[in-house]
Amino acid sequence: MVKFEPIPPPSKLESPTIPANRGLVAIGEPEYYTVTDKVHTLPAGLWDSNVESTNEFVNLEKGVFVRLYSPLNVVMETVWTVRENESGGIELVEDVLIKASRLLVGTVKNMCSTNWTTFHGKIVNLMKESSASS
């Protein structure tokens, strides 16, 4: 991620909704951000470009729902939830739905698989800070 900025709800969105078929319950209103990512389309940084997307964040009972709108009709819906694991601890679970042309799906999947540790690390740190301050 190169940068992010909060924005008002985009006028192009009819109405923000969480997909009903995913069993999610929102506990707040959506927040919107413009996010600029550096996308590596060829190896060794031969052809990198900055891509600006609109991100919609919705707090859930046990996590967060994020919908990303990018150029070339790429839409990605991600749900991060926290659940108890078999050993009594907790784990962070990511569920991603990607909607894109066949030409772009590989690039989008690659970005998801290479960036997940950074995103999860930031979320876990925020959770730790939140629990320490409560």
ChimeraX commands (.cxc) that place a marker at each C-alpha (Angstrom):
marker #1 position 0.00,0.00,0.00 radius 0.5
marker #1 position 1.34,3.38,-1.01 radius 0.5
marker #1 position -1.26,5.53,0.78 radius 0.5
marker #1 position -4.87,5.72,1.97 radius 0.5
marker #1 position -7.30,8.57,2.62 radius 0.5
marker #1 position -10.81,8.61,4.13 radius 0.5
marker #1 position -13.51,9.75,1.70 radius 0.5
marker #1 position -17.27,10.39,1.88 radius 0.5
marker #1 position -19.56,7.62,0.58 radius 0.5
marker #1 position -19.09,7.46,-3.20 radius 0.5
marker #1 position -22.11,8.54,-5.22 radius 0.5
marker #1 position -21.61,5.69,-7.70 radius 0.5
marker #1 position -22.61,3.14,-5.04 radius 0.5
marker #1 position -26.34,2.49,-4.98 radius 0.5
marker #1 position -26.44,1.25,-1.40 radius 0.5
marker #1 position -23.74,-0.54,0.52 radius 0.5
marker #1 position -24.79,-4.03,1.49 radius 0.5
marker #1 position -23.18,-7.03,3.07 radius 0.5
marker #1 position -23.94,-10.17,1.06 radius 0.5
marker #1 position -26.88,-11.94,2.72 radius 0.5
marker #1 position -25.63,-15.39,1.73 radius 0.5
marker #1 position -22.50,-15.07,3.91 radius 0.5
marker #1 position -24.30,-14.92,7.29 radius 0.5
marker #1 position -22.70,-11.63,8.36 radius 0.5
marker #1 position -24.17,-9.05,10.74 radius 0.5
marker #1 position -23.02,-5.42,10.52 radius 0.5
marker #1 position -22.65,-3.44,13.75 radius 0.5
marker #1 position -21.91,-0.07,12.21 radius 0.5
marker #1 position -22.12,2.11,9.15 radius 0.5
marker #1 position -19.60,1.65,6.32 radius 0.5
marker #1 position -16.47,3.77,6.20 radius 0.5
marker #1 position -14.84,4.57,2.85 radius 0.5
marker #1 position -11.24,5.07,1.82 radius 0.5
marker #1 position -9.30,5.67,-1.36 radius 0.5
marker #1 position -6.32,3.31,-1.31 radius 0.5
marker #1 position -3.33,3.46,-3.64 radius 0.5
marker #1 position -1.43,0.18,-4.11 radius 0.5
marker #1 position 1.71,-0.54,-6.08 radius 0.5
marker #1 position 0.93,-3.41,-8.45 radius 0.5
marker #1 position 3.78,-5.50,-9.84 radius 0.5
marker #1 position 2.61,-6.74,-13.22 radius 0.5
marker #1 position 5.96,-8.03,-14.49 radius 0.5
marker #1 position 8.83,-9.63,-12.53 radius 0.5
marker #1 position 11.76,-7.61,-11.18 radius 0.5
marker #1 position 9.77,-4.38,-11.09 radius 0.5
marker #1 position 9.91,-4.01,-14.87 radius 0.5
marker #1 position 6.38,-2.67,-15.08 radius 0.5
marker #1 position 4.94,-1.48,-11.76 radius 0.5
marker #1 position 2.01,0.86,-11.55 radius 0.5
marker #1 position 0.03,2.62,-8.85 radius 0.5
marker #1 position -3.60,1.50,-8.74 radius 0.5
marker #1 position -6.20,3.55,-6.89 radius 0.5
marker #1 position -9.21,1.72,-5.48 radius 0.5
marker #1 position -12.22,2.57,-3.34 radius 0.5
marker #1 position -12.53,0.47,-0.18 radius 0.5
marker #1 position -15.66,0.03,1.92 radius 0.5
marker #1 position -15.12,-1.16,5.52 radius 0.5
marker #1 position -17.98,-2.47,7.68 radius 0.5
marker #1 position -17.50,-3.64,11.27 radius 0.5
marker #1 position -19.08,-7.02,12.01 radius 0.5
marker #1 position -19.97,-8.78,15.24 radius 0.5
marker #1 position -16.80,-10.86,15.05 radius 0.5
marker #1 position -14.65,-9.14,12.46 radius 0.5
marker #1 position -14.68,-6.79,9.49 radius 0.5
marker #1 position -16.06,-6.87,5.93 radius 0.5
marker #1 position -14.13,-5.06,3.20 radius 0.5
marker #1 position -15.30,-4.47,-0.37 radius 0.5
marker #1 position -12.71,-3.15,-2.79 radius 0.5
marker #1 position -13.58,-1.52,-6.12 radius 0.5
marker #1 position -10.62,-1.23,-8.50 radius 0.5
marker #1 position -10.20,-0.19,-12.12 radius 0.5
marker #1 position -11.05,-2.69,-14.87 radius 0.5
marker #1 position -14.12,-3.93,-12.94 radius 0.5
marker #1 position -12.18,-5.72,-10.21 radius 0.5
marker #1 position -14.32,-6.18,-7.11 radius 0.5
marker #1 position -12.97,-8.03,-4.11 radius 0.5
marker #1 position -14.98,-8.87,-0.99 radius 0.5
marker #1 position -12.99,-9.94,2.06 radius 0.5
marker #1 position -14.25,-11.01,5.48 radius 0.5
marker #1 position -11.83,-11.19,8.39 radius 0.5
marker #1 position -13.27,-12.93,11.44 radius 0.5
marker #1 position -11.90,-14.03,14.78 radius 0.5
marker #1 position -12.83,-17.47,16.08 radius 0.5
marker #1 position -11.73,-19.89,18.74 radius 0.5
marker #1 position -9.47,-22.72,17.60 radius 0.5
marker #1 position -9.28,-26.31,18.89 radius 0.5
marker #1 position -6.56,-25.50,21.44 radius 0.5
marker #1 position -8.66,-22.77,23.10 radius 0.5
marker #1 position -6.80,-19.87,21.50 radius 0.5
marker #1 position -8.09,-17.57,18.83 radius 0.5
marker #1 position -7.34,-17.38,15.13 radius 0.5
marker #1 position -7.87,-14.83,12.40 radius 0.5
marker #1 position -9.71,-16.22,9.38 radius 0.5
marker #1 position -9.77,-14.55,5.96 radius 0.5
marker #1 position -12.42,-15.37,3.33 radius 0.5
marker #1 position -11.96,-13.67,-0.05 radius 0.5
marker #1 position -14.27,-13.48,-3.06 radius 0.5
marker #1 position -12.70,-12.04,-6.22 radius 0.5
marker #1 position -14.74,-10.81,-9.18 radius 0.5
marker #1 position -12.54,-9.94,-12.16 radius 0.5
marker #1 position -11.90,-10.82,-15.78 radius 0.5
marker #1 position -9.96,-13.99,-16.43 radius 0.5
marker #1 position -6.99,-11.91,-17.52 radius 0.5
marker #1 position -6.76,-10.16,-14.15 radius 0.5
marker #1 position -7.70,-12.93,-11.69 radius 0.5
marker #1 position -4.13,-14.28,-11.54 radius 0.5
marker #1 position -2.66,-10.87,-10.70 radius 0.5
marker #1 position -5.31,-10.19,-8.04 radius 0.5
marker #1 position -4.88,-13.65,-6.46 radius 0.5
marker #1 position -1.11,-13.18,-6.42 radius 0.5
marker #1 position -1.48,-9.84,-4.62 radius 0.5
marker #1 position -3.75,-11.48,-2.04 radius 0.5
marker #1 position -1.42,-14.40,-1.42 radius 0.5
marker #1 position 1.72,-12.26,-1.14 radius 0.5
marker #1 position 0.19,-9.51,1.02 radius 0.5
marker #1 position -1.87,-11.50,3.52 radius 0.5
marker #1 position 0.86,-11.67,6.18 radius 0.5
marker #1 position 1.19,-7.88,6.22 radius 0.5
marker #1 position -2.57,-7.35,6.51 radius 0.5
marker #1 position -3.04,-10.04,9.15 radius 0.5
marker #1 position -0.12,-8.69,11.17 radius 0.5
marker #1 position -1.62,-5.20,11.19 radius 0.5
marker #1 position -5.04,-6.53,12.21 radius 0.5
marker #1 position -3.58,-8.64,15.02 radius 0.5
marker #1 position -1.56,-5.66,16.32 radius 0.5
marker #1 position -4.69,-3.48,16.32 radius 0.5
marker #1 position -6.56,-6.19,18.23 radius 0.5
marker #1 position -3.76,-6.41,20.81 radius 0.5
marker #1 position -3.71,-2.62,21.25 radius 0.5
marker #1 position -7.49,-2.55,21.61 radius 0.5
marker #1 position -7.55,-5.31,24.24 radius 0.5
marker #1 position -4.68,-3.71,26.19 radius 0.5
marker #1 position -6.50,-0.37,26.40 radius 0.5
marker #1 position -9.82,-1.87,27.55 radius 0.5
marker link #1:1,2 radius 0.2
marker link #1:2,3 radius 0.2
marker link #1:3,4 radius 0.2
marker link #1:4,5 radius 0.2
marker link #1:5,6 radius 0.2
marker link #1:6,7 radius 0.2
marker link #1:7,8 radius 0.2
marker link #1:8,9 radius 0.2
marker link #1:9,10 radius 0.2
marker link #1:10,11 radius 0.2
marker link #1:11,12 radius 0.2
marker link #1:12,13 radius 0.2
marker link #1:13,14 radius 0.2
marker link #1:14,15 radius 0.2
marker link #1:15,16 radius 0.2
marker link #1:16,17 radius 0.2
marker link #1:17,18 radius 0.2
marker link #1:18,19 radius 0.2
marker link #1:19,20 radius 0.2
marker link #1:20,21 radius 0.2
marker link #1:21,22 radius 0.2
marker link #1:22,23 radius 0.2
marker link #1:23,24 radius 0.2
marker link #1:24,25 radius 0.2
marker link #1:25,26 radius 0.2
marker link #1:26,27 radius 0.2
marker link #1:27,28 radius 0.2
marker link #1:28,29 radius 0.2
marker link #1:29,30 radius 0.2
marker link #1:30,31 radius 0.2
marker link #1:31,32 radius 0.2
marker link #1:32,33 radius 0.2
marker link #1:33,34 radius 0.2
marker link #1:34,35 radius 0.2
marker link #1:35,36 radius 0.2
marker link #1:36,37 radius 0.2
marker link #1:37,38 radius 0.2
marker link #1:38,39 radius 0.2
marker link #1:39,40 radius 0.2
marker link #1:40,41 radius 0.2
marker link #1:41,42 radius 0.2
marker link #1:42,43 radius 0.2
marker link #1:43,44 radius 0.2
marker link #1:44,45 radius 0.2
marker link #1:45,46 radius 0.2
marker link #1:46,47 radius 0.2
marker link #1:47,48 radius 0.2
marker link #1:48,49 radius 0.2
marker link #1:49,50 radius 0.2
marker link #1:50,51 radius 0.2
marker link #1:51,52 radius 0.2
marker link #1:52,53 radius 0.2
marker link #1:53,54 radius 0.2
marker link #1:54,55 radius 0.2
marker link #1:55,56 radius 0.2
marker link #1:56,57 radius 0.2
marker link #1:57,58 radius 0.2
marker link #1:58,59 radius 0.2
marker link #1:59,60 radius 0.2
marker link #1:60,61 radius 0.2
marker link #1:61,62 radius 0.2
marker link #1:62,63 radius 0.2
marker link #1:63,64 radius 0.2
marker link #1:64,65 radius 0.2
marker link #1:65,66 radius 0.2
marker link #1:66,67 radius 0.2
marker link #1:67,68 radius 0.2
marker link #1:68,69 radius 0.2
marker link #1:69,70 radius 0.2
marker link #1:70,71 radius 0.2
marker link #1:71,72 radius 0.2
marker link #1:72,73 radius 0.2
marker link #1:73,74 radius 0.2
marker link #1:74,75 radius 0.2
marker link #1:75,76 radius 0.2
marker link #1:76,77 radius 0.2
marker link #1:77,78 radius 0.2
marker link #1:78,79 radius 0.2
marker link #1:79,80 radius 0.2
marker link #1:80,81 radius 0.2
marker link #1:81,82 radius 0.2
marker link #1:82,83 radius 0.2
marker link #1:83,84 radius 0.2
marker link #1:84,85 radius 0.2
marker link #1:85,86 radius 0.2
marker link #1:86,87 radius 0.2
marker link #1:87,88 radius 0.2
marker link #1:88,89 radius 0.2
marker link #1:89,90 radius 0.2
marker link #1:90,91 radius 0.2
marker link #1:91,92 radius 0.2
marker link #1:92,93 radius 0.2
marker link #1:93,94 radius 0.2
marker link #1:94,95 radius 0.2
marker link #1:95,96 radius 0.2
marker link #1:96,97 radius 0.2
marker link #1:97,98 radius 0.2
marker link #1:98,99 radius 0.2
marker link #1:99,100 radius 0.2
marker link #1:100,101 radius 0.2
marker link #1:101,102 radius 0.2
marker link #1:102,103 radius 0.2
marker link #1:103,104 radius 0.2
marker link #1:104,105 radius 0.2
marker link #1:105,106 radius 0.2
marker link #1:106,107 radius 0.2
marker link #1:107,108 radius 0.2
marker link #1:108,109 radius 0.2
marker link #1:109,110 radius 0.2
marker link #1:110,111 radius 0.2
marker link #1:111,112 radius 0.2
marker link #1:112,113 radius 0.2
marker link #1:113,114 radius 0.2
marker link #1:114,115 radius 0.2
marker link #1:115,116 radius 0.2
marker link #1:116,117 radius 0.2
marker link #1:117,118 radius 0.2
marker link #1:118,119 radius 0.2
marker link #1:119,120 radius 0.2
marker link #1:120,121 radius 0.2
marker link #1:121,122 radius 0.2
marker link #1:122,123 radius 0.2
marker link #1:123,124 radius 0.2
marker link #1:124,125 radius 0.2
marker link #1:125,126 radius 0.2
marker link #1:126,127 radius 0.2
marker link #1:127,128 radius 0.2
marker link #1:128,129 radius 0.2
marker link #1:129,130 radius 0.2
marker link #1:130,131 radius 0.2
marker link #1:131,132 radius 0.2
marker link #1:132,133 radius 0.2
marker link #1:133,134 radius 0.2
view
